[in-house]
Amino acid sequence: MKSTLQKKLAFRAFVLLEVILALAIFSTISVGIAGALKQIGESAFRSGEELRVQRKLESWLTRYSKADFNDQEFRDSLPIEEVAGEIFGEVPEPDEMGVNYYAIVEELEEMYTVRDTEDQQAEIKLTNMYRVRIEAIWGDRDQPRERIAETIRYASLYQNR
């Protein structure tokens, strides 16, 4: 009789050991899945943040690239000033995500095009060519993040004729 009692106790102890082992494996897997889900969430958040910054960059780039830089009304509407031959401005305040935008507009002086005349090719200097660069800077001081949008535009393209 004693041997059957010992067998039942040994069986119960083995079942308890199996349950504890199963809980340990389940908790280890749960912690791993939770960590993976956290990384996926952070990655999705960063991607969405960068997409919003990219869209704002494109918006500011469009606004600056279509502006008449010689128009005083435009200069008054945006906080830009002339610094060392460049029109430079900071978009008034950081946006809701804490992103600072900077606009740099510089006139290009060494742009030429080649045109055919009657008997030869002529090199003609292009005037009113500007490089428009919009920078977005955000993040921690330890790890600042930056995105840039840039274009070259011909100022006469957007003038009313």
N, C-alpha and C positions, 0 to 999 in steps of 0.2 A: 504494500500500500504506500509505503514511503517513496518508492521509486516513481509511481504515477504522480504523486504530489510534486516531487522534484521536477518531473517532466513538464507539468503544467506551469510551474513557476519559471522554469527555464524558457518555455514557449512564450509566456507573457513578457519576460524580460527581453526576449529577442524582438517581439512585436514593438515594444517600447523603444528599443534601439533603432528599429527601422523607421518609426515615426519621427524620432529626433533627427536621424540622418536625412530623411525626406524634407523636413522643415529647414535644415541647414542648407541643403542644395537649393530649395525653392527661394530662400532668402538671399543666397548668393546670386542667383539668376535675377531676382527682382532688383537688387542693387545695381547690377550691370545694365539692366534695361532702363532703369531710372536715369543712370548716368548718360546713356546713349540718347534718351529722349531729351534730356537737358541740353546736350550738345546740338541736337537737331533744332531745338527751339532757338538757341542762341544764334545758330547759323542762319535760320530763317529770319530772325530779327535783324541781323547785320545785313542780309541781302535786301530786305525791305528798306532799311535805312539808306543803304547805298543807292537804291533805285530812286528814292525820294530826293536825295541829294543830286543825282544825275539829272533828274527832271527839272529841278530848280536851276541847275547850271545851264541847261539848254534854254530855259526861259530867260535867264539873265543874258545869256549870249545873244539870243535873238533880239532882246531889247536894246542892248548896246550896239550890236552890229547894224541895226537899222536906223540908228540915231544920227543926227547931223551934229558932228563934234564942234562945228563952228557956230552953232546956234546957242545963243546965250540962255534962251529959255530952257533948253535941254540941260545945260550946265547948272542952271539953278534948280532944276527938278531932281537932279541926282547929286549926291555929295561928292563931286569930283573936283580935283584941283590939278593944276599943272605942276609937275615935279620933274625936273631935269628933262624937259622935252617930252614927257609922257603925261598923258591924262590918266590920273590914278584916283580911284575912289573905293571906299568901303561901303558896301550896302549898309544902310542905316544901323540896323541892330541884328544881332544873331536871331535866327528863326527859332521856332518852338523846340527844335531839337538841339539848339545850342551851336548851330553851324554858322561860322562867319564866312561871308562871301566878299571877295575882293575883285575889283575890275581894273585891268591894266589895258590901256589903249595907247599904242605907240604908232607914230607915222613911219612907214617904211620908205626909205630914201633910195635904195639901190634896186628898185624893181624896173625891169626893162622888158619891152616886147619888140619883136622883129616884124616889120611890115615890108612887103614888096612894093617897090615903086616901079616906075616904067622900066628902068634898066638895071636896078640894083636893089639890094635889101638895105633898109634903114633901121637903125636901132633907136627906138623912141623910149624916152624915160616916162614911166607911169607916175603920175602925181595923184594925190589923194588916195593912196593905198594905206590901209591901216591893219595892224595886227591887233585883234581883240582877244584878250585872255581873261577868263573868269576862273578864280580859284576858290575852292571851298575847303575850309580847315575846321576840323572838329575833333573831339575826343579828349582823352586825358593828356596832361603835360608829359607824362612818361611815354605814351604811345599816341601821338597825334596822327590823325588820318587826314589825307589830302586827296582831292580830286580836281582835275583841271579840264576845262573846255576851252578850245582855242579855234579861231578862224582868221582868215584874211579877207578883208572886204574892200571894195572899191567905193569910195564915198559918193561919187557921182551917180552911182546906180540907184540910189534912193532919193535923189533930189527931184523935186517937182519941176517939170519942164513946161 
